[in-house]
Amino acid sequence: MVAMSTARHGHATVVLECHDHCKESEYGAAEVVTLKHSYPLKVLVPEHTGNPKCKWIFPIVFGGGLVGGDNVEITVETRPNTCGLLTSQESTKVYHCEDDLLTTQKLNYIVGDNSLLCVLPDYCVCYKDANFLQTQNVQMSESGNIILLDWMTCGRSALQEQWLFKSYKNCVQIDVGSDTVYKDSIHLHDVPGLKMKSSMKNYQVMGTCIILGKRLKELSNSLCKRYSQPGKYGESIKTDVICTVSTLQRGGMSGVYLRFLAINTAQ
């Protein structure tokens, strides 16, 4: 499939707020107080999905994906004592384009006091010759909590298009107050003498998961214990999935970030 270049510039904003008088250790019923979107973006926030204290947010792109030259920006804010889940109905597809235009997506997350934002989308799929730039910026309060999953696949493997996109660049930054606690940039592209397809071997999935916040301490400790244990001497190494874990520390706030490779999405 070749997407013709008709560049689109869309924006979406979702703000969740709690009007319950709840304790700091509890989440109140989340309500949508701001919901804006412009073509090619649309945002669905179903009334009855999951726990009533957590709003599920589904951004949708008309046309089923992003074409060359598209520039979209999404902002999600969870105000004090609210819980929100940003997810998707299907994978994010970045189509290739005849005129080699850059496709950009900017995601902004604002996490208020004692709130929780879970960003758990389906994976990103870059088609052959796609040129994609994504930035994700998180602004958190000291008592905020976030789970941020960011993962991608090699492309349309059924059509033998593994790692044949032109460029994939992804930048993630997390600020707590005025301090930057996490900053990472990944740029995948072919270079002379080394192509992505050969260097990635059989791996078709790559991703990162960041878990940060006081209320997520138990989850962070569990994952750190599970993935930081050294293998036993003589034990065969499983290579279908490779996962590493590192800790994040900032004052009384702690968390982990995991990086993973897998041979397929099921793994």
C-alpha positions as CSV (number, residue, x, y, z in Angstrom):
1,M,0.0,0.0,0.0
2,V,1.3,3.5,-0.9
3,A,-0.2,6.4,0.9
4,M,-0.4,9.6,-1.2
5,S,0.9,12.7,0.6
6,T,-2.0,14.8,1.8
7,A,-0.5,16.1,5.1
8,R,-2.9,16.5,8.0
9,H,-2.3,18.4,11.2
10,G,-4.5,17.3,14.1
11,H,-4.6,18.1,17.9
12,A,-6.4,16.4,20.7
13,T,-6.7,17.3,24.4
14,V,-8.3,15.2,27.2
15,V,-8.4,16.4,30.9
16,L,-9.7,14.2,33.7
17,E,-10.8,15.5,37.0
18,C,-12.2,14.1,40.3
19,H,-15.0,15.9,42.0
20,D,-15.3,13.4,44.9
21,H,-14.0,14.3,48.3
22,C,-11.7,11.3,48.6
23,K,-8.7,10.5,50.7
24,E,-5.1,10.7,49.3
25,S,-5.0,6.9,49.3
26,E,-8.0,6.6,47.1
27,Y,-9.1,7.5,43.6
28,G,-12.4,9.3,43.0
29,A,-14.7,8.8,40.1
30,A,-12.9,10.4,37.1
31,E,-14.9,12.8,34.9
32,V,-13.9,14.3,31.6
33,V,-13.8,18.0,31.9
34,T,-12.1,18.8,28.6
35,L,-12.4,16.8,25.4
36,K,-11.2,18.4,22.1
37,H,-10.0,16.9,18.9
38,S,-9.4,18.0,15.3
39,Y,-9.1,16.0,12.1
40,P,-7.5,13.5,11.5
41,L,-7.8,12.8,15.3
42,K,-10.8,11.7,17.2
43,V,-11.0,10.7,20.9
44,L,-13.4,8.2,22.4
45,V,-14.0,8.1,26.1
46,P,-16.7,5.4,26.7
47,E,-19.0,5.9,29.7
48,H,-19.0,2.3,30.8
49,T,-15.6,0.7,30.4
50,G,-13.6,-0.9,33.2
51,N,-13.6,0.4,36.7
52,P,-15.8,3.6,37.1
53,K,-12.9,5.3,38.9
54,C,-10.7,4.9,35.8
55,K,-11.5,6.5,32.4
56,W,-10.4,4.7,29.3
57,I,-9.3,7.0,26.5
58,F,-9.1,5.8,22.9
59,P,-7.4,8.2,20.3
60,I,-8.4,7.3,16.7
61,V,-6.8,8.4,13.5
62,F,-9.1,8.6,10.5
63,G,-7.8,6.5,7.6
64,G,-6.5,3.8,9.9
65,G,-3.0,5.3,10.3
66,L,-0.5,8.1,9.7
67,V,0.6,9.1,6.3
68,G,3.7,11.0,5.2
69,G,3.6,14.6,6.3
70,D,1.0,14.0,9.1
71,N,1.7,16.0,12.3
72,V,-0.5,15.1,15.2
73,E,-0.3,16.0,18.9
74,I,-2.2,14.5,21.8
75,T,-2.3,15.9,25.4
76,V,-3.7,13.9,28.3
77,E,-3.9,15.4,31.8
78,T,-5.0,13.6,35.0
79,R,-5.8,16.1,37.7
80,P,-5.4,15.3,41.5
81,N,-6.8,11.9,42.7
82,T,-7.9,10.7,39.2
83,C,-7.0,7.6,37.3
84,G,-6.9,7.3,33.5
85,L,-5.9,4.7,30.9
86,L,-4.7,5.8,27.5
87,T,-4.9,2.8,25.1
88,S,-5.9,2.0,21.5
89,Q,-8.2,0.0,19.4
90,E,-5.5,-1.3,17.2
91,S,-1.8,-0.8,16.3
92,T,-0.5,2.6,15.2
93,K,0.3,2.3,11.5
94,V,2.8,4.6,9.9
95,Y,2.4,4.3,6.1
96,H,5.2,4.9,3.6
97,C,4.8,7.8,1.3
98,E,5.8,8.5,-2.3
99,D,7.4,11.9,-1.5
100,D,9.4,10.8,1.6
101,L,7.7,13.3,4.0
102,L,8.4,13.1,7.7
103,T,5.5,11.8,9.9
104,T,5.4,13.2,13.4
105,Q,3.5,12.4,16.5
106,K,3.8,14.3,19.8
107,L,2.3,13.0,23.0
108,N,2.1,15.1,26.2
109,Y,1.2,13.6,29.6
110,I,0.5,15.8,32.6
111,V,0.1,13.8,35.9
112,G,-1.3,15.6,38.9
113,D,-1.0,15.0,42.6
114,N,-1.9,11.4,43.7
115,S,-3.1,10.6,40.2
116,L,-2.3,7.6,38.0
117,L,-1.9,7.6,34.2
118,C,-1.5,4.3,32.5
119,V,-0.3,4.6,28.8
120,L,-0.8,1.1,27.4
121,P,-1.3,1.3,23.6
122,D,-0.9,-1.3,21.0
123,Y,2.4,-1.4,19.2
124,C,3.6,0.9,16.5
125,V,4.0,-0.6,13.0
126,C,6.2,1.3,10.5
127,Y,5.7,0.2,6.9
128,K,8.4,-0.1,4.3
129,D,10.1,3.3,3.7
130,A,8.2,5.0,6.5
131,N,9.9,8.1,8.1
132,F,8.6,8.6,11.6
133,L,9.4,10.9,14.5
134,Q,7.7,10.5,17.9
135,T,8.2,12.5,21.1
136,Q,6.7,11.8,24.4
137,N,6.9,14.3,27.3
138,V,5.7,13.6,30.8
139,Q,5.3,16.3,33.4
140,M,4.6,14.8,36.9
141,S,4.0,16.1,40.3
142,E,6.0,14.6,43.3
143,S,3.0,12.3,44.2
144,G,2.0,11.4,40.6
145,N,2.2,7.9,39.2
146,I,2.7,6.7,35.6
147,I,3.0,3.5,33.7
148,L,4.2,4.2,30.2
149,L,4.5,1.3,27.6
150,D,6.2,2.2,24.3
151,W,6.7,-0.6,21.8
152,M,7.1,-1.2,18.1
153,T,7.3,-4.1,15.6
154,C,9.6,-4.6,12.7
155,G,6.8,-3.8,10.1
156,R,4.6,-6.0,8.1
157,S,6.4,-9.3,8.6
158,A,3.7,-11.2,6.6
159,L,4.9,-9.2,3.5
160,Q,8.6,-9.8,4.4
161,E,9.0,-6.1,5.3
162,Q,11.0,-6.6,8.5
163,W,13.0,-3.5,9.5
164,L,12.6,-1.9,6.1
165,F,11.4,1.5,7.2
166,K,13.5,4.5,6.4
167,S,13.8,6.0,9.8
168,Y,12.2,5.6,13.3
169,K,13.1,8.1,16.0
170,N,11.5,8.1,19.4
171,C,12.3,10.6,22.2
172,V,10.9,10.2,25.8
173,Q,11.4,12.6,28.7
174,I,9.9,12.5,32.2
175,D,10.1,15.6,34.4
176,V,9.1,15.5,38.1
177,G,8.7,19.1,39.1
178,S,11.7,20.9,37.6
179,D,13.9,17.8,37.5
180,T,14.4,15.5,34.6
181,V,14.4,11.9,35.9
182,Y,14.3,10.0,32.6
183,K,15.4,10.9,29.1
184,D,15.9,8.6,26.2
185,S,16.2,8.8,22.5
186,I,16.2,5.9,20.0
187,H,17.0,6.3,16.3
188,L,16.8,3.3,14.1
189,H,17.9,3.5,10.5
190,D,20.3,1.8,8.0
191,V,23.9,3.0,7.9
192,P,26.6,2.2,5.4
193,G,27.7,-1.4,6.0
194,L,25.0,-2.2,8.5
195,K,21.3,-2.6,7.8
196,M,18.6,-2.9,10.5
197,K,17.2,-6.1,9.0
198,S,20.5,-8.0,9.4
199,S,21.5,-6.5,12.8
200,M,18.1,-7.3,14.4
201,K,18.3,-11.0,13.5
202,N,15.0,-12.7,14.3
203,Y,13.7,-10.1,16.7
204,Q,10.5,-8.4,15.5
205,V,9.5,-6.5,18.6
206,M,11.3,-3.8,20.6
207,G,10.1,-1.7,23.5
208,T,10.4,0.0,26.8
209,C,8.1,0.1,29.8
210,I,8.5,2.8,32.5
211,I,6.8,2.5,35.9
212,L,7.3,5.4,38.3
213,G,5.5,6.7,41.4
214,K,5.1,6.0,45.1
215,R,1.8,4.1,44.7
216,L,3.5,1.8,42.2
217,K,6.4,0.8,44.5
218,E,5.2,-2.8,45.0
219,L,4.9,-3.4,41.3
220,S,8.3,-1.8,40.6
221,N,9.9,-4.0,43.3
222,S,8.3,-7.1,41.9
223,L,9.5,-6.5,38.4
224,C,12.9,-5.5,39.5
225,K,13.2,-8.8,41.5
226,R,11.9,-10.9,38.6
227,Y,14.1,-9.5,35.9
228,S,17.3,-8.7,37.7
229,Q,18.0,-12.2,39.0
230,P,21.2,-13.6,37.4
231,G,20.8,-16.9,35.7
232,K,22.1,-20.1,37.3
233,Y,25.4,-21.6,36.2
234,G,24.9,-24.0,33.3
235,E,21.3,-23.0,32.8
236,S,20.2,-22.6,29.2
237,I,19.5,-19.0,28.1
238,K,16.1,-18.3,26.6
239,T,16.4,-15.9,23.8
240,D,12.8,-15.6,22.6
241,V,12.5,-12.7,24.9
242,I,15.3,-10.6,26.3
243,C,14.4,-8.2,29.1
244,T,16.6,-5.8,31.2
245,V,15.5,-3.8,34.2
246,S,17.0,-0.6,35.7
247,T,15.9,1.4,38.7
248,L,14.7,5.1,38.7
249,Q,15.2,7.1,41.9
250,R,14.2,10.7,42.7
251,G,13.9,11.7,46.3
252,G,11.1,9.6,47.8
253,M,9.9,8.6,44.4
254,S,11.1,5.3,42.9
255,G,10.4,3.2,39.9
256,V,11.9,1.0,37.1
257,Y,12.3,1.0,33.4
258,L,12.4,-2.2,31.4
259,R,13.7,-2.7,27.9
260,F,12.8,-5.8,25.9
261,L,13.2,-7.6,22.6
262,A,11.0,-10.4,21.4
263,I,10.7,-12.6,18.4
264,N,6.9,-11.8,18.1
265,T,4.2,-9.8,19.8
266,A,2.7,-12.9,21.5
267,Q,6.0,-13.5,23.3
